[in-house]
Amino acid sequence: MLNKIQKGKRALIAFGIVAIILGALSAVGAVFCTIYSNARWWMIAISAVLYLIAILGLIVGITFVWTASAMKATLGNLKELNIPLLNGTLNVTKCPNCGTEIDKNDKFCPKCGKNANGLKTCPNCNAENKQDAKICTQCGKEL
């Protein structure tokens, strides 16, 4: 299952590729209209519009693909900003036990019911210990 950032990244790449293809086809059409225009004003106008579409399509396409490729690299920086709008996308993690996508603030997985942060709770002092710990790091009792 993809999170919102991964879905957005795929959508940006798809739209970018479509824009690049549109730009390339418009460039081919503009060259064709320019070659076969025979100085007809309407053919020259069509070629000018196609050149404009080609340039804009290539710029938008390259920008979308470039932005999508940079999304993963900036993910760590976005977490530090703590923008409420991004909370739905950045506060998602996977359960260490079953792999279900859960909110980072959840203490227990809604699917398997295990501790979502991968820690064991000491029955003696309620301290949290690593999942593979055999002895509590706070009180020294066996887990």
N, CA, C and O atoms as CSV, one atom per row, in Angstrom:
chain,resi,resn,atom,element,x,y,z
A,1,MET,N,N,0.844,-1.186,0.000
A,1,MET,CA,C,0.000,0.000,0.000
A,1,MET,C,C,0.884,1.243,0.000
A,1,MET,O,O,1.835,1.331,0.777
A,2,LEU,N,N,0.577,2.190,-0.857
A,2,LEU,CA,C,1.379,3.393,-0.991
A,2,LEU,C,C,0.859,4.490,-0.069
A,2,LEU,O,O,-0.351,4.636,0.109
A,3,ASN,N,N,1.774,5.261,0.517
A,3,ASN,CA,C,1.321,6.399,1.297
A,3,ASN,C,C,1.097,7.588,0.362
A,3,ASN,O,O,1.330,7.481,-0.842
A,4,LYS,N,N,0.649,8.714,0.907
A,4,LYS,CA,C,0.276,9.860,0.079
A,4,LYS,C,C,1.462,10.441,-0.678
A,4,LYS,O,O,1.304,10.888,-1.815
A,5,ILE,N,N,2.626,10.444,-0.081
A,5,ILE,CA,C,3.807,10.981,-0.765
A,5,ILE,C,C,4.173,10.104,-1.953
A,5,ILE,O,O,4.492,10.626,-3.021
A,6,GLN,N,N,4.136,8.789,-1.795
A,6,GLN,CA,C,4.455,7.891,-2.900
A,6,GLN,C,C,3.445,8.030,-4.034
A,6,GLN,O,O,3.826,8.012,-5.204
A,7,LYS,N,N,2.151,8.169,-3.697
A,7,LYS,CA,C,1.116,8.354,-4.715
A,7,LYS,C,C,1.330,9.680,-5.449
A,7,LYS,O,O,1.222,9.741,-6.674
A,8,GLY,N,N,1.630,10.727,-4.705
A,8,GLY,CA,C,1.889,12.031,-5.319
A,8,GLY,C,C,3.100,12.010,-6.223
A,8,GLY,O,O,3.113,12.636,-7.283
A,9,LYS,N,N,4.122,11.282,-5.793
A,9,LYS,CA,C,5.334,11.167,-6.601
A,9,LYS,C,C,5.035,10.463,-7.921
A,9,LYS,O,O,5.496,10.899,-8.975
A,10,ARG,N,N,4.265,9.377,-7.868
A,10,ARG,CA,C,3.898,8.657,-9.096
A,10,ARG,C,C,3.053,9.525,-10.014
A,10,ARG,O,O,3.238,9.509,-11.231
A,11,ALA,N,N,2.125,10.285,-9.436
A,11,ALA,CA,C,1.270,11.159,-10.247
A,11,ALA,C,C,2.101,12.250,-10.924
A,11,ALA,O,O,1.885,12.558,-12.096
A,12,LEU,N,N,3.045,12.830,-10.191
A,12,LEU,CA,C,3.912,13.853,-10.787
A,12,LEU,C,C,4.729,13.288,-11.940
A,12,LEU,O,O,4.879,13.938,-12.975
A,13,ILE,N,N,5.253,12.090,-11.767
A,13,ILE,CA,C,6.031,11.471,-12.841
A,13,ILE,C,C,5.140,11.210,-14.050
A,13,ILE,O,O,5.543,11.471,-15.184
A,14,ALA,N,N,3.936,10.699,-13.818
A,14,ALA,CA,C,3.026,10.403,-14.933
A,14,ALA,C,C,2.651,11.682,-15.681
A,14,ALA,O,O,2.720,11.718,-16.910
A,15,PHE,N,N,2.254,12.731,-14.956
A,15,PHE,CA,C,1.905,13.992,-15.611
A,15,PHE,C,C,3.117,14.601,-16.312
A,15,PHE,O,O,2.989,15.186,-17.388
A,16,GLY,N,N,4.283,14.462,-15.703
A,16,GLY,CA,C,5.503,14.979,-16.327
A,16,GLY,C,C,5.805,14.294,-17.639
A,16,GLY,O,O,6.164,14.951,-18.616
A,17,ILE,N,N,5.663,12.983,-17.674
A,17,ILE,CA,C,5.925,12.234,-18.915
A,17,ILE,C,C,4.909,12.616,-19.984
A,17,ILE,O,O,5.270,12.781,-21.149
A,18,VAL,N,N,3.633,12.758,-19.596
A,18,VAL,CA,C,2.596,13.172,-20.561
A,18,VAL,C,C,2.914,14.570,-21.105
A,18,VAL,O,O,2.771,14.808,-22.305
A,19,ALA,N,N,3.340,15.490,-20.242
A,19,ALA,CA,C,3.671,16.845,-20.686
A,19,ALA,C,C,4.875,16.838,-21.624
A,19,ALA,O,O,4.897,17.585,-22.603
A,20,ILE,N,N,5.870,16.008,-21.339
A,20,ILE,CA,C,7.044,15.918,-22.214
A,20,ILE,C,C,6.642,15.356,-23.580
A,20,ILE,O,O,7.095,15.852,-24.611
A,21,ILE,N,N,5.797,14.329,-23.590
A,21,ILE,CA,C,5.341,13.755,-24.860
A,21,ILE,C,C,4.527,14.786,-25.642
A,21,ILE,O,O,4.704,14.931,-26.852
A,22,LEU,N,N,3.630,15.504,-24.950
A,22,LEU,CA,C,2.851,16.553,-25.608
A,22,LEU,C,C,3.762,17.633,-26.184
A,22,LEU,O,O,3.552,18.104,-27.302
A,23,GLY,N,N,4.761,18.016,-25.419
A,23,GLY,CA,C,5.712,19.016,-25.899
A,23,GLY,C,C,6.475,18.546,-27.128
A,23,GLY,O,O,6.673,19.312,-28.072
A,24,ALA,N,N,6.907,17.278,-27.118
A,24,ALA,CA,C,7.640,16.748,-28.263
A,24,ALA,C,C,6.740,16.662,-29.501
A,24,ALA,O,O,7.170,17.011,-30.600
A,25,LEU,N,N,5.507,16.203,-29.331
A,25,LEU,CA,C,4.576,16.129,-30.467
A,25,LEU,C,C,4.245,17.519,-31.004
A,25,LEU,O,O,4.129,17.709,-32.215
A,26,SER,N,N,4.094,18.483,-30.111
A,26,SER,CA,C,3.829,19.854,-30.546
A,26,SER,C,C,5.013,20.420,-31.315
A,26,SER,O,O,4.831,21.151,-32.288
A,27,ALA,N,N,6.216,20.089,-30.888
A,27,ALA,CA,C,7.413,20.553,-31.609
A,27,ALA,C,C,7.460,19.965,-33.010
A,27,ALA,O,O,7.784,20.664,-33.970
A,28,VAL,N,N,7.139,18.686,-33.131
A,28,VAL,CA,C,7.103,18.042,-34.453
A,28,VAL,C,C,6.039,18.706,-35.321
A,28,VAL,O,O,6.290,19.000,-36.490
A,29,GLY,N,N,4.858,18.944,-34.764
A,29,GLY,CA,C,3.795,19.613,-35.511
A,29,GLY,C,C,4.181,21.021,-35.918
A,29,GLY,O,O,3.864,21.459,-37.025
A,30,ALA,N,N,4.865,21.736,-35.032
A,30,ALA,CA,C,5.290,23.103,-35.350
A,30,ALA,C,C,6.306,23.108,-36.484
A,30,ALA,O,O,6.236,23.958,-37.371
A,31,VAL,N,N,7.239,22.179,-36.468
A,31,VAL,CA,C,8.222,22.077,-37.549
A,31,VAL,C,C,7.512,21.738,-38.859
A,31,VAL,O,O,7.824,22.318,-39.899
A,32,PHE,N,N,6.580,20.822,-38.815
A,32,PHE,CA,C,5.819,20.443,-40.014
A,32,PHE,C,C,5.062,21.648,-40.575
A,32,PHE,O,O,5.097,21.901,-41.779
A,33,CYS,N,N,4.370,22.397,-39.689
A,33,CYS,CA,C,3.626,23.574,-40.150
A,33,CYS,C,C,4.558,24.643,-40.713
A,33,CYS,O,O,4.212,25.315,-41.685
A,34,THR,N,N,5.727,24.804,-40.115
A,34,THR,CA,C,6.676,25.806,-40.597
A,34,THR,C,C,7.201,25.432,-41.979
A,34,THR,O,O,7.308,26.294,-42.850
A,35,ILE,N,N,7.525,24.178,-42.188
A,35,ILE,CA,C,8.085,23.730,-43.467
A,35,ILE,C,C,7.049,23.843,-44.584
A,35,ILE,O,O,7.371,24.295,-45.683
A,36,TYR,N,N,5.818,23.440,-44.314
A,36,TYR,CA,C,4.787,23.388,-45.356
A,36,TYR,C,C,3.822,24.579,-45.334
A,36,TYR,O,O,2.739,24.494,-45.914
A,37,SER,N,N,4.186,25.675,-44.685
A,37,SER,CA,C,3.272,26.805,-44.571
A,37,SER,C,C,3.139,27.602,-45.863
A,37,SER,O,O,2.079,28.177,-46.112
A,38,ASN,N,N,4.177,27.654,-46.694
A,38,ASN,CA,C,4.176,28.448,-47.925
A,38,ASN,C,C,3.754,29.882,-47.641
A,38,ASN,O,O,3.030,30.495,-48.425
A,39,ALA,N,N,4.207,30.402,-46.532
A,39,ALA,CA,C,3.963,31.791,-46.116
A,39,ALA,C,C,2.485,32.094,-45.903
A,39,ALA,O,O,2.077,33.253,-45.989
A,40,ARG,N,N,1.689,31.090,-45.631
A,40,ARG,CA,C,0.288,31.338,-45.291
A,40,ARG,C,C,0.245,31.796,-43.833
A,40,ARG,O,O,0.844,31.154,-42.970
A,41,TRP,N,N,-0.444,32.879,-43.552
A,41,TRP,CA,C,-0.424,33.466,-42.221
A,41,TRP,C,C,-1.017,32.535,-41.170
A,41,TRP,O,O,-0.524,32.499,-40.043
A,42,TRP,N,N,-2.049,31.791,-41.504
A,42,TRP,CA,C,-2.691,30.937,-40.522
A,42,TRP,C,C,-1.824,29.728,-40.173
A,42,TRP,O,O,-1.864,29.236,-39.045
A,43,MET,N,N,-1.035,29.248,-41.148
A,43,MET,CA,C,-0.111,28.138,-40.855
A,43,MET,C,C,1.039,28.617,-39.961
A,43,MET,O,O,1.513,27.892,-39.087
A,44,ILE,N,N,1.470,29.850,-40.206
A,44,ILE,CA,C,2.531,30.417,-39.365
A,44,ILE,C,C,2.001,30.624,-37.945
A,44,ILE,O,O,2.723,30.389,-36.977
A,45,ALA,N,N,0.748,31.062,-37.814
A,45,ALA,CA,C,0.139,31.258,-36.494
A,45,ALA,C,C,0.003,29.921,-35.761
A,45,ALA,O,O,0.274,29.831,-34.564
A,46,ILE,N,N,-0.419,28.888,-36.489
A,46,ILE,CA,C,-0.545,27.559,-35.877
A,46,ILE,C,C,0.815,27.052,-35.422
A,46,ILE,O,O,0.933,26.485,-34.336
A,47,SER,N,N,1.840,27.252,-36.241
A,47,SER,CA,C,3.175,26.786,-35.851
A,47,SER,C,C,3.687,27.540,-34.624
A,47,SER,O,O,4.360,26.957,-33.774
A,48,ALA,N,N,3.370,28.840,-34.528
A,48,ALA,CA,C,3.795,29.624,-33.361
A,48,ALA,C,C,3.125,29.092,-32.094
A,48,ALA,O,O,3.768,28.963,-31.053
A,49,VAL,N,N,1.836,28.786,-32.190
A,49,VAL,CA,C,1.115,28.236,-31.034
A,49,VAL,C,C,1.689,26.869,-30.661
A,49,VAL,O,O,1.859,26.565,-29.480
A,50,LEU,N,N,1.982,26.058,-31.654
A,50,LEU,CA,C,2.550,24.732,-31.376
A,50,LEU,C,C,3.939,24.835,-30.747
A,50,LEU,O,O,4.279,24.050,-29.862
A,51,TYR,N,N,4.740,25.798,-31.198
A,51,TYR,CA,C,6.047,26.010,-30.560
A,51,TYR,C,C,5.881,26.409,-29.101
A,51,TYR,O,O,6.621,25.941,-28.235
A,52,LEU,N,N,4.904,27.279,-28.828
A,52,LEU,CA,C,4.641,27.701,-27.452
A,52,LEU,C,C,4.205,26.511,-26.591
A,52,LEU,O,O,4.682,26.343,-25.469
A,53,ILE,N,N,3.291,25.686,-27.126
A,53,ILE,CA,C,2.859,24.491,-26.396
A,53,ILE,C,C,4.034,23.545,-26.166
A,53,ILE,O,O,4.149,22.940,-25.100
A,54,ALA,N,N,4.904,23.418,-27.166
A,54,ALA,CA,C,6.067,22.538,-27.035
A,54,ALA,C,C,6.986,23.012,-25.917
A,54,ALA,O,O,7.427,22.217,-25.087
A,55,ILE,N,N,7.269,24.302,-25.899
A,55,ILE,CA,C,8.166,24.842,-24.868
A,55,ILE,C,C,7.547,24.674,-23.480
A,55,ILE,O,O,8.207,24.207,-22.551
A,56,LEU,N,N,6.278,25.056,-23.346
A,56,LEU,CA,C,5.610,24.927,-22.041
A,56,LEU,C,C,5.501,23.465,-21.608
A,56,LEU,O,O,5.721,23.149,-20.438
A,57,GLY,N,N,5.164,22.571,-22.543
A,57,GLY,CA,C,5.062,21.147,-22.212
A,57,GLY,C,C,6.378,20.576,-21.722
A,57,GLY,O,O,6.411,19.812,-20.757
A,58,LEU,N,N,7.454,20.944,-22.383
A,58,LEU,CA,C,8.764,20.443,-21.965
A,58,LEU,C,C,9.175,21.016,-20.612
A,58,LEU,O,O,9.724,20.300,-19.775
A,59,ILE,N,N,8.912,22.301,-20.397
A,59,ILE,CA,C,9.271,22.917,-19.109
A,59,ILE,C,C,8.470,22.283,-17.970
A,59,ILE,O,O,9.032,21.903,-16.944
A,60,VAL,N,N,7.150,22.174,-18.161
A,60,VAL,CA,C,6.294,21.587,-17.117
A,60,VAL,C,C,6.672,20.125,-16.884
A,60,VAL,O,O,6.780,19.691,-15.736
A,61,GLY,N,N,6.873,19.368,-17.952
A,61,GLY,CA,C,7.214,17.952,-17.823
A,61,GLY,C,C,8.509,17.727,-17.071
A,61,GLY,O,O,8.584,16.897,-16.165
A,62,ILE,N,N,9.524,18.475,-17.456
A,62,ILE,CA,C,10.829,18.332,-16.783
A,62,ILE,C,C,10.722,18.757,-15.319
A,62,ILE,O,O,11.310,18.124,-14.442
A,63,THR,N,N,9.971,19.829,-15.057
A,63,THR,CA,C,9.806,20.293,-13.672
A,63,THR,C,C,9.086,19.252,-12.819
A,63,THR,O,O,9.491,18.993,-11.686
A,64,PHE,N,N,8.016,18.651,-13.357
A,64,PHE,CA,C,7.277,17.632,-12.603
A,64,PHE,C,C,8.158,16.421,-12.299
A,64,PHE,O,O,8.183,15.942,-11.165
A,65,VAL,N,N,8.872,15.927,-13.296
A,65,VAL,CA,C,9.710,14.749,-13.085
A,65,VAL,C,C,10.837,15.072,-12.107
A,65,VAL,O,O,11.171,14.255,-11.248
A,66,TRP,N,N,11.419,16.253,-12.235
A,66,TRP,CA,C,12.503,16.671,-11.343
A,66,TRP,C,C,11.978,16.802,-9.905
A,66,TRP,O,O,12.641,16.363,-8.964
A,67,THR,N,N,10.804,17.396,-9.732
A,67,THR,CA,C,10.210,17.534,-8.402
A,67,THR,C,C,9.935,16.163,-7.780
A,67,THR,O,O,10.209,15.941,-6.601
A,68,ALA,N,N,9.394,15.254,-8.582
A,68,ALA,CA,C,9.087,13.911,-8.076
A,68,ALA,C,C,10.352,13.183,-7.653
A,68,ALA,O,O,10.346,12.457,-6.659
A,69,SER,N,N,11.432,13.367,-8.396
A,69,SER,CA,C,12.668,12.683,-8.034
A,69,SER,C,C,13.286,13.268,-6.766
A,69,SER,O,O,14.028,12.580,-6.065
A,70,ALA,N,N,12.987,14.521,-6.469
A,70,ALA,CA,C,13.543,15.157,-5.273
A,70,ALA,C,C,12.679,14.953,-4.038
A,70,ALA,O,O,13.112,15.277,-2.932
A,71,MET,N,N,11.463,14.422,-4.195
A,71,MET,CA,C,10.556,14.293,-3.053
A,71,MET,C,C,11.105,13.423,-1.940
A,71,MET,O,O,10.982,13.789,-0.771
A,72,LYS,N,N,11.696,12.303,-2.252
A,72,LYS,CA,C,12.210,11.420,-1.209
A,72,LYS,C,C,13.400,12.059,-0.506
A,72,LYS,O,O,13.566,11.896,0.703
A,73,ALA,N,N,14.225,12.780,-1.245
A,73,ALA,CA,C,15.409,13.400,-0.662
A,73,ALA,C,C,15.034,14.476,0.355
A,73,ALA,O,O,15.767,14.677,1.323
A,74,THR,N,N,13.908,15.176,0.159
A,74,THR,CA,C,13.529,16.251,1.067
A,74,THR,C,C,12.571,15.797,2.154
A,74,THR,O,O,12.177,16.605,2.995
A,75,LEU,N,N,12.186,14.536,2.160
A,75,LEU,CA,C,11.211,14.046,3.133
A,75,LEU,C,C,11.690,14.287,4.564
A,75,LEU,O,O,10.892,14.686,5.412
A,76,GLY,N,N,12.954,14.059,4.848
A,76,GLY,CA,C,13.482,14.284,6.189
A,76,GLY,C,C,13.399,15.739,6.600
A,76,GLY,O,O,13.098,16.033,7.757
A,77,ASN,N,N,13.660,16.666,5.674
A,77,ASN,CA,C,13.576,18.082,5.977
A,77,ASN,C,C,12.136,18.520,6.222
A,77,ASN,O,O,11.887,19.389,7.057
A,78,LEU,N,N,11.189,17.926,5.505
A,78,LEU,CA,C,9.786,18.277,5.696
A,78,LEU,C,C,9.291,17.865,7.075
A,78,LEU,O,O,8.450,18.552,7.655
A,79,LYS,N,N,9.792,16.766,7.606
A,79,LYS,CA,C,9.376,16.310,8.935
A,79,LYS,C,C,9.758,17.332,9.999
A,79,LYS,O,O,9.016,17.549,10.956
A,80,GLU,N,N,10.918,17.958,9.826
A,80,GLU,CA,C,11.390,18.922,10.813
A,80,GLU,C,C,10.561,20.203,10.812
A,80,GLU,O,O,10.522,20.907,11.821
A,81,LEU,N,N,9.898,20.517,9.698
A,81,LEU,CA,C,9.101,21.739,9.614
A,81,LEU,C,C,7.850,21.673,10.469
A,81,LEU,O,O,7.371,22.704,10.942
A,82,ASN,N,N,7.307,20.465,10.679
A,82,ASN,CA,C,6.105,20.244,11.481
A,82,ASN,C,C,4.932,21.106,10.999
A,82,ASN,O,O,4.294,21.800,11.790
A,83,ILE,N,N,4.660,21.054,9.699
A,83,ILE,CA,C,3.544,21.778,9.106
A,83,ILE,C,C,2.295,20.905,9.248
A,83,ILE,O,O,2.313,19.747,8.833
A,84,PRO,N,N,1.210,21.434,9.827
A,84,PRO,CA,C,0.007,20.620,10.037
A,84,PRO,C,C,-0.545,19.998,8.756
A,84,PRO,O,O,-1.082,18.891,8.792
A,85,LEU,N,N,-0.420,20.690,7.632
A,85,LEU,CA,C,-0.918,20.172,6.364
A,85,LEU,C,C,-0.228,18.865,5.983
A,85,LEU,O,O,-0.839,18.005,5.347
A,86,LEU,N,N,1.041,18.709,6.366
A,86,LEU,CA,C,1.806,17.523,6.004
A,86,LEU,C,C,1.639,16.371,6.987
A,86,LEU,O,O,2.127,15.270,6.731
A,87,ASN,N,N,0.963,16.601,8.097
A,87,ASN,CA,C,0.861,15.567,9.121
A,87,ASN,C,C,0.251,14.270,8.613
A,87,ASN,O,O,0.685,13.191,9.017
A,88,GLY,N,N,-0.734,14.349,7.746
A,88,GLY,CA,C,-1.374,13.145,7.233
A,88,GLY,C,C,-0.444,12.295,6.396
A,88,GLY,O,O,-0.642,11.085,6.291
A,89,THR,N,N,0.567,12.903,5.798
A,89,THR,CA,C,1.462,12.148,4.939
A,89,THR,C,C,2.755,11.759,5.639
A,89,THR,O,O,3.336,10.719,5.329
A,90,LEU,N,N,3.212,12.581,6.580
A,90,LEU,CA,C,4.509,12.327,7.201
A,90,LEU,C,C,4.413,11.507,8.482
A,90,LEU,O,O,5.406,10.921,8.912
A,91,ASN,N,N,3.241,11.456,9.095
A,91,ASN,CA,C,3.096,10.735,10.352
A,91,ASN,C,C,2.608,9.313,10.147
A,91,ASN,O,O,1.949,8.745,11.018
A,92,VAL,N,N,2.928,8.743,9.005
A,92,VAL,CA,C,2.511,7.379,8.699
A,92,VAL,C,C,3.740,6.483,8.752
A,92,VAL,O,O,4.798,6.827,8.225
A,93,THR,N,N,3.585,5.328,9.396
A,93,THR,CA,C,4.675,4.359,9.480
A,93,THR,C,C,4.077,2.965,9.338
A,93,THR,O,O,2.866,2.815,9.174
A,94,LYS,N,N,4.917,1.963,9.400
A,94,LYS,CA,C,4.438,0.578,9.312
A,94,LYS,C,C,4.636,-0.107,10.650
A,94,LYS,O,O,5.606,0.149,11.364
A,95,CYS,N,N,3.705,-0.975,10.971
A,95,CYS,CA,C,3.808,-1.769,12.194
A,95,CYS,C,C,5.024,-2.684,12.057
A,95,CYS,O,O,5.162,-3.356,11.034
A,96,PRO,N,N,5.914,-2.733,13.058
A,96,PRO,CA,C,7.085,-3.591,12.961
A,96,PRO,C,C,6.752,-5.082,13.005
A,96,PRO,O,O,7.581,-5.917,12.642
A,97,ASN,N,N,5.540,-5.414,13.450
A,97,ASN,CA,C,5.153,-6.820,13.568
A,97,ASN,C,C,4.467,-7.354,12.313
A,97,ASN,O,O,4.836,-8.415,11.809
A,98,CYS,N,N,3.451,-6.614,11.797
A,98,CYS,CA,C,2.670,-7.139,10.666
A,98,CYS,C,C,2.794,-6.313,9.391
A,98,CYS,O,O,2.359,-6.763,8.331
A,99,GLY,N,N,3.386,-5.097,9.465
A,99,GLY,CA,C,3.591,-4.278,8.278
A,99,GLY,C,C,2.421,-3.404,7.887
A,99,GLY,O,O,2.473,-2.756,6.842
A,100,THR,N,N,1.362,-3.358,8.686
A,100,THR,CA,C,0.202,-2.518,8.392
A,100,THR,C,C,0.592,-1.048,8.519
A,100,THR,O,O,1.350,-0.681,9.417
A,101,GLU,N,N,0.075,-0.204,7.620
A,101,GLU,CA,C,0.350,1.223,7.680
A,101,GLU,C,C,-0.461,1.828,8.825
A,101,GLU,O,O,-1.686,1.707,8.857
A,102,ILE,N,N,0.233,2.486,9.771
A,102,ILE,CA,C,-0.423,3.055,10.955
A,102,ILE,C,C,0.097,4.459,11.195
A,102,ILE,O,O,1.120,4.856,10.637
A,103,ASP,N,N,-0.610,5.209,12.025
A,103,ASP,CA,C,-0.184,6.544,12.418
A,103,ASP,C,C,1.000,6.422,13.377
A,103,ASP,O,O,1.039,5.515,14.208
A,104,LYS,N,N,1.964,7.335,13.260
A,104,LYS,CA,C,3.151,7.262,14.121
A,104,LYS,C,C,2.824,7.445,15.597
A,104,LYS,O,O,3.583,7.003,16.460
A,105,ASN,N,N,1.695,8.095,15.895
A,105,ASN,CA,C,1.325,8.322,17.289
A,105,ASN,C,C,0.605,7.134,17.917
A,105,ASN,O,O,0.410,7.103,19.132
A,106,ASP,N,N,0.208,6.155,17.101
A,106,ASP,CA,C,-0.473,4.971,17.634
A,106,ASP,C,C,0.499,4.143,18.472
A,106,ASP,O,O,1.631,3.894,18.056
A,107,LYS,N,N,0.053,3.723,19.646
A,107,LYS,CA,C,0.899,2.902,20.500
A,107,LYS,C,C,0.749,1.427,20.188
A,107,LYS,O,O,1.671,0.641,20.405
A,108,PHE,N,N,-0.431,1.047,19.672
A,108,PHE,CA,C,-0.679,-0.347,19.337
A,108,PHE,C,C,-1.245,-0.434,17.923
A,108,PHE,O,O,-1.986,0.445,17.484
A,109,CYS,N,N,-0.893,-1.486,17.232
A,109,CYS,CA,C,-1.368,-1.720,15.874
A,109,CYS,C,C,-2.838,-2.146,15.916
A,109,CYS,O,O,-3.190,-3.048,16.675
A,110,PRO,N,N,-3.706,-1.509,15.109
A,110,PRO,CA,C,-5.119,-1.892,15.124
A,110,PRO,C,C,-5.363,-3.262,14.485
A,110,PRO,O,O,-6.419,-3.857,14.701
A,111,LYS,N,N,-4.409,-3.769,13.706
A,111,LYS,CA,C,-4.611,-5.058,13.046
A,111,LYS,C,C,-4.134,-6.225,13.917
A,111,LYS,O,O,-4.889,-7.164,14.168
A,112,CYS,N,N,-2.876,-6.162,14.378
A,112,CYS,CA,C,-2.337,-7.299,15.138
A,112,CYS,C,C,-2.387,-7.090,16.649
A,112,CYS,O,O,-2.237,-8.048,17.408
A,113,GLY,N,N,-2.596,-5.847,17.095
A,113,GLY,CA,C,-2.707,-5.564,18.522
A,113,GLY,C,C,-1.387,-5.490,19.266
A,113,GLY,O,O,-1.380,-5.303,20.483
A,114,LYS,N,N,-0.271,-5.632,18.567
A,114,LYS,CA,C,1.038,-5.593,19.230
A,114,LYS,C,C,1.505,-4.149,19.393
A,114,LYS,O,O,0.949,-3.231,18.790
A,115,ASN,N,N,2.528,-3.967,20.214
A,115,ASN,CA,C,3.105,-2.660,20.451
A,115,ASN,C,C,3.652,-2.116,19.129
A,115,ASN,O,O,4.515,-2.737,18.510
A,116,ALA,N,N,3.146,-0.952,18.696
A,116,ALA,CA,C,3.473,-0.416,17.377
A,116,ALA,C,C,4.885,0.156,17.291
A,116,ALA,O,O,5.440,0.257,16.196
A,117,ASN,N,N,5.468,0.526,18.411
A,117,ASN,CA,C,6.816,1.083,18.344
A,117,ASN,C,C,7.886,0.006,18.500
A,117,ASN,O,O,9.073,0.324,18.579
A,118,GLY,N,N,7.489,-1.243,18.546
A,118,GLY,CA,C,8.449,-2.345,18.594
A,118,GLY,C,C,9.112,-2.512,19.948
A,118,GLY,O,O,10.173,-3.130,20.043
A,119,LEU,N,N,8.507,-1.974,20.993
A,119,LEU,CA,C,9.093,-2.064,22.331
A,119,LEU,C,C,8.257,-2.975,23.225
A,119,LEU,O,O,7.050,-3.125,23.033
A,120,LYS,N,N,8.930,-3.584,24.211
A,120,LYS,CA,C,8.253,-4.389,25.226
A,120,LYS,C,C,8.092,-3.534,26.472
A,120,LYS,O,O,8.959,-2.724,26.798
A,121,THR,N,N,6.985,-3.719,27.159
A,121,THR,CA,C,6.764,-3.016,28.415
A,121,THR,C,C,7.071,-3.958,29.569
A,121,THR,O,O,6.592,-5.091,29.611
A,122,CYS,N,N,7.875,-3.472,30.497
A,122,CYS,CA,C,8.243,-4.270,31.663
A,122,CYS,C,C,7.028,-4.416,32.579
A,122,CYS,O,O,6.417,-3.413,32.947
A,123,PRO,N,N,6.666,-5.641,32.952
A,123,PRO,CA,C,5.507,-5.833,33.837
A,123,PRO,C,C,5.751,-5.309,35.259
A,123,PRO,O,O,4.798,-5.058,35.996
A,124,ASN,N,N,7.016,-5.144,35.644
A,124,ASN,CA,C,7.362,-4.702,36.993
A,124,ASN,C,C,7.322,-3.181,37.136
A,124,ASN,O,O,6.697,-2.662,38.060
A,125,CYS,N,N,8.004,-2.448,36.201
A,125,CYS,CA,C,8.131,-0.996,36.349
A,125,CYS,C,C,7.503,-0.204,35.196
A,125,CYS,O,O,7.533,1.027,35.198
A,126,ASN,N,N,6.942,-0.903,34.224
A,126,ASN,CA,C,6.298,-0.282,33.054
A,126,ASN,C,C,7.265,0.489,32.152
A,126,ASN,O,O,6.833,1.321,31.354
A,127,ALA,N,N,8.543,0.225,32.269
A,127,ALA,CA,C,9.524,0.853,31.374
A,127,ALA,C,C,9.482,0.161,30.014
A,127,ALA,O,O,9.184,-1.029,29.918
A,128,GLU,N,N,9.786,0.926,28.965
A,128,GLU,CA,C,9.804,0.350,27.622
A,128,GLU,C,C,11.209,-0.138,27.306
A,128,GLU,O,O,12.194,0.562,27.541
A,129,ASN,N,N,11.285,-1.354,26.768
A,129,ASN,CA,C,12.553,-1.983,26.411
A,129,ASN,C,C,12.491,-2.451,24.966
A,129,ASN,O,O,11.410,-2.570,24.389
A,130,LYS,N,N,13.647,-2.714,24.389
A,130,LYS,CA,C,13.698,-3.224,23.023
A,130,LYS,C,C,12.972,-4.557,22.948
A,130,LYS,O,O,12.891,-5.293,23.931
A,131,GLN,N,N,12.441,-4.859,21.752
A,131,GLN,CA,C,11.636,-6.058,21.542
A,131,GLN,C,C,12.413,-7.339,21.886
A,131,GLN,O,O,11.834,-8.295,22.401
A,132,ASP,N,N,13.716,-7.356,21.602
A,132,ASP,CA,C,14.502,-8.572,21.833
A,132,ASP,C,C,15.168,-8.609,23.215
A,132,ASP,O,O,15.929,-9.532,23.506
A,133,ALA,N,N,14.886,-7.604,24.077
A,133,ALA,CA,C,15.499,-7.546,25.410
A,133,ALA,C,C,14.947,-8.660,26.301
A,133,ALA,O,O,13.762,-8.987,26.240
A,134,LYS,N,N,15.804,-9.225,27.113
A,134,LYS,CA,C,15.395,-10.281,28.038
A,134,LYS,C,C,15.307,-9.747,29.467
A,134,LYS,O,O,14.617,-10.313,30.315
A,135,ILE,N,N,16.021,-8.639,29.718
A,135,ILE,CA,C,16.046,-8.026,31.047
A,135,ILE,C,C,15.705,-6.550,30.903
A,135,ILE,O,O,16.168,-5.902,29.965
A,136,CYS,N,N,14.907,-6.009,31.814
A,136,CYS,CA,C,14.516,-4.602,31.796
A,136,CYS,C,C,15.730,-3.713,32.036
A,136,CYS,O,O,16.542,-3.982,32.921
A,137,THR,N,N,15.847,-2.652,31.242
A,137,THR,CA,C,16.986,-1.746,31.375
A,137,THR,C,C,16.815,-0.797,32.566
A,137,THR,O,O,17.785,-0.153,32.966
A,138,GLN,N,N,15.612,-0.689,33.146
A,138,GLN,CA,C,15.375,0.214,34.259
A,138,GLN,C,C,15.463,-0.466,35.628
A,138,GLN,O,O,16.110,0.032,36.550
A,139,CYS,N,N,14.791,-1.621,35.732
A,139,CYS,CA,C,14.744,-2.266,37.045
A,139,CYS,C,C,15.565,-3.557,37.109
A,139,CYS,O,O,15.803,-4.072,38.202
A,140,GLY,N,N,16.000,-4.088,35.974
A,140,GLY,CA,C,16.813,-5.283,35.961
A,140,GLY,C,C,16.061,-6.593,36.081
A,140,GLY,O,O,16.678,-7.658,36.119
A,141,LYS,N,N,14.738,-6.535,36.143
A,141,LYS,CA,C,13.931,-7.745,36.250
A,141,LYS,C,C,13.825,-8.427,34.878
A,141,LYS,O,O,13.965,-7.779,33.841
A,142,GLU,N,N,13.580,-9.725,34.891
A,142,GLU,CA,C,13.432,-10.474,33.663
A,142,GLU,C,C,12.109,-10.122,32.984
A,142,GLU,O,O,11.078,-9.996,33.644
A,143,LEU,N,N,12.151,-9.966,31.659
A,143,LEU,CA,C,10.936,-9.622,30.900
A,143,LEU,C,C,10.200,-10.862,30.459
A,143,LEU,O,O,9.158,-10.764,29.811
